[in-house]
């Protein structure tokens, strides 16, 4: 069991200052307190550190001219496969933010994503990165009148104990608040995360509920979507009203006898002008012809329907009707305007 949070003062007297500082448990304590500008709670770092591992190094770098800040905390040990405990990058320049967001959806706007708990303003991308988008009132507006924002992306190493309840999200919130301070955002800090959720890993299947129970979710519109009564349709609610993207996924019966694959209808929303660059193509051959646009908080919003091309009992008119319900629900939730459909 790790004991480095409770360091004995008596040990310092016996070992001497130099020897004391060289003790692995003391080094852990010191690095945990200094990493990322001292932003990380020591108990959170301890909970994330793999059993049998020790902290090796920390590095932070701010490039004020580029509006960027990054930090890395590394671990070492005989059983450690990935020296990275956690890594964070933060960007305030619009081009950098757009590039990073776009990279989460390469060539396909429907790349995997997962919602964050507790209304945190972000999402988990297909690579396992935890992405937060925060306002930066201290940096004013750009030349086109868009408000400044901060994108913070955090990754956990393969060996990081990110499955410890609440620890990873506590670390992510602390890092985002620190990056906001470092880059002069002057925004309201995020409240400390107090839940026990753990981040999904790439490839994890989202939890589903029967569509009849959609009313208690962020995809409540699906309860009255008019899906066929038979087939046991289920919903994966992946929306977060504060995030720059989210989805509602409906899974139903297989498209044909012996096909072995469920029918899937995926409704996705992307907020911000960066989303205008998404291709909305489907590498698996599904349909992508039904989209919608709106204006939300002074920027573009894009909505689209994707999924398997043949859904029993759900024709083109049904898909158009459901996309309208989804997009209108999103527009109402976020007080958007100028909703237009492209069928």
N, C-alpha and C positions, 0 to 999 in steps of 0.2 A: 504493500500500500504506500502510495506517495505521501510524504510528510513535509514537503517543502514549503507549504504555506505557514506552518508553525515551526519557525526556526528557533532553535535554542540559543539564547544569548550566552549561556554558560559555555557553549561550544566555541564561541568566538574567543573567549578568554583562554581556553585551553589550546586551541590551534594557532592562535595569532591571526592578525588581520589577513595576511597573504594566504595562509593555508585555509583560513575560513572562507575566503572568497572563492577558493578553488574547489570547494566542496560542491558536488553536483546539485544537491538540494538547495544550496545557497545561490548558486548560479541560476538555477531555475527561478528562484524567487526574485532575483535582481532583473533578469531578462523579462519576466512576466510584467514587472512594474514599469519597465522602460519601453517596451515594444509599442510601436505605432504612437509615439509621443505620450506614452502612459495612458492611452485611452482604454485599454482592456482591463476589466476587473480580474484580479489575480485568481480568484476562485473559478472564474469561467475558463481561464487558460488551463488551470489544473484539470478541470473536468474534461477538456478537449484533448489533453495530452495522452497519447497511448500508454498503456501500462508498460513499464520497463524502459520507457524513453525519457530523455531529458532535453531541455531546450538547448539549442546550439548557438543560435545567433538571431539578431533582429536587425532590420534595415529599413529606414524610412527616407523618402526623398520627396521634396516639394519643388516643382518647377513653376514658379509664379508666373513667368511670361507665357507659359502654355496653359495655365489654369489646371494643372494636374498635380496629383498627390498619390503616392503609393507606399505601401509597406508590406514587408514579408517577415514572418516569424517561423524559424526553422527548428526542427528537432533532429536528434540522432539517437542511435541505439542499435543493438545487434539485430533486432527483429523489425526495424523500420525499413519499409520499402520506398517510402516517399518522404524526402527530407522536409517537405513543406507542411507546416501545421496549418497555416492559413496565409492567404495573400489577398491584398485589396488594391484596387485601382480606382481613382476618382477623377472625373473630368468635368470641367465647366464650359469649355469651348463647344459651340454648337456642332462643328464638324466632327469633333472627337466623340461627342455623345451620340450623334447620329450613326457614326461608323460602328461604335460598339453595340448599339441597339440592333442595327441592321445585321451585324455579325451573328446575333442570336437566332436569326431567321434566314440563313443563307439560301438564296434562290427559291425559297419555298416559304411563304408566309405562314404555313401551317405547321412549322416545326414544333416539337414538343415543348410545353411550358406547364408550370404548376403555380397555383396561387400562393401568396404568403398569408400567414395567420394574423389575426388581430388588426386587420385593416392596414397593415404596413404597405406603403406605396411602392410596390414592386412585384417581382415574380421570380421564380426559379427557372432558368433557361435549360435547354436540352443538354448542356454540358455540365449541369450541376452548379453553375454560378448563381449566386443570389444577387439580384439586381434591384437597386433602389433608386428612385428618381425623386429628388427633393427640390423645392423652390429655393432660389438664391436672390432674395430682394436686395441684398447689399451690392449686387453686381448690376442692377438696373436692367435695361432692355437692350437687345441688339439693334442693328441698323434698320431692321424690318419691323421693329416694335414688339418682338417676342420677348417674353420675360426670361431672365437667366435661370438656368436650372443646373443641378448637380446630379450626375449619374455616378453611383457607387456600385462597383461589382466586386464581390468577394467569393473566393474559392477556398474550399477545405481540401487538405491533402487526403490521399487514399487511406492513410492510417489514422487520420484525425477522428476522434470519437464524437462525430457529429450526431450520432444517434442518442446521445445523452439528452434527456428531455430538457428543452428550453435553452441549452447552452449555446448552440450555434447561432440562434436568433438573437440572444443577448449580445454575443460578440459582434454580429453584423450591425445591430443598432448602435452599439458603442463606436464602431469604426465609422459609420456614416455620420454620426454627430461630430466626431473628431475631424473628419475630412471637411465637413461644412465649416468648422471653425478655422481650419488651416487655410482654406481657400476664400475666406471672407464672405461667405454666403449670408450670414446674419439672419438666418431663418429660424423659425421655432424648432427647437430640438425635438427629435422623436422621443416619446416616452419610453422608459426602460421596458423591455419585453418581460412579461411576468408569466407567460404561459408555459406549457410543457411540450409544444409541438417540436417535431424534428424535421429537417429538410428531406425531401424525397431524393433518391439517387437516380441518375440517368437511367431511363428504361422502366422505372417503377410505374405500375398501372394505378391510375387515380381511383379513389373509392367511389363507388356508384350507389345510387338509391333508386327505387322504383320511380318512374316519372310521376306517378300519382302523388309522391311526396315532395315534388319540386317546389311547392309553395313556401317551404321553410328554408329555401336556399337562395343564392344570388342569381339563380337561373329560374326564378319563379314563373316566368312567362311560359315555360315548357309544359306546365301543368295543363294548360288549355291549348296546347299546340295542335290538337286534332290528329294525333297519331293513331294508327289502327289499334283497335282494342285488343286484338290478339298479338302475341309475340313477346310479351314481357319486356317492353321497352324500359331501359334504365338510363339514368342521367348521371354524368360526372360534372359537377358544378365547379368550374375552374375560374370563376370571376372574382375580382376584388375591386370594389368601386373606386379605390385610390390608385390603382396600378395603371401603367401605360399600355397594358395588353391583358387579355383574358379570353376564356373560351367556355362554351357550353357544349358538351359532347353527348349525343344520344346514341345508344346502342340498341339494336333490335335484332330480329331473326335473320338467319342466313339468307343471302340473296337467292340461292338456288339449292335444289336437292343435292346433298353431298358436297356442297361447296366448303363447308367447314369454317367459314368466316362469317362473323356477325356483320349486319348492315350498320353503317356508321354515318351519322350526320354531325358535322362539326361546325359550330358557329363561332367565329372568332372576331374580336375587336382589337384594333390597334389605335392608339391615341398619340398625336404629334405629327408634325410635318415629315419626320423621318419615315413614317409608314407609307408615304406616297411612292417610295422607291421599291416596295415589296412587289414581287412578280405575280403572286397568287397563282402559281403553277403547282400542279400535283405530280410529283415524281412517280406516284403509283398509278397514275392514269385516271384518277377520280375527276369529278366535275368541279369547275372553278368559274363558271360563267355568271354566277349570281353574286353581285357585290352591291355595296351602298357606301355613300360618303356623307359626312356632316361636318360642321364646324363646332369645335368644343374648346372653350377657353382660349379662343383666338387662333387655334391651330386646326389642322385637318384631323379628321377621324375616318378610319376605313373599317368597313364591316364586310365579311364574306362568309359564304356557306361552302363547305367542302365535304367530301366523304366518298363512299362507294357509289359507283354510277347507277347501280340497279338496286333500289330499296323497295321491297314488296309493299304494295299499298300506298306508296308515297310517290306521286308523279311530279312533274315539273311545276304544275300549278300549286301543289301542296308545299313544295320547297320554297317557291317564291313567297307564299303566304307566311311560312314560318320565319324566313329571313326578315320579312317586314316586322313580325312580332318581336324578334330578337333585337333588330336595330332600333325600333321605336322604344323598346324597354331601356336600352342603353342611353338613348338620347334623353329620355325622361329622367333617368337616374343622375345624369351628369349635366343637366340643363343645357343641352346642345341645341343647335339650330340648323336650318337649311339641309334637312335630310333628303337625300336623293338616291334613287335606286337605278341600277344598271343591270337589266335583264336581257 
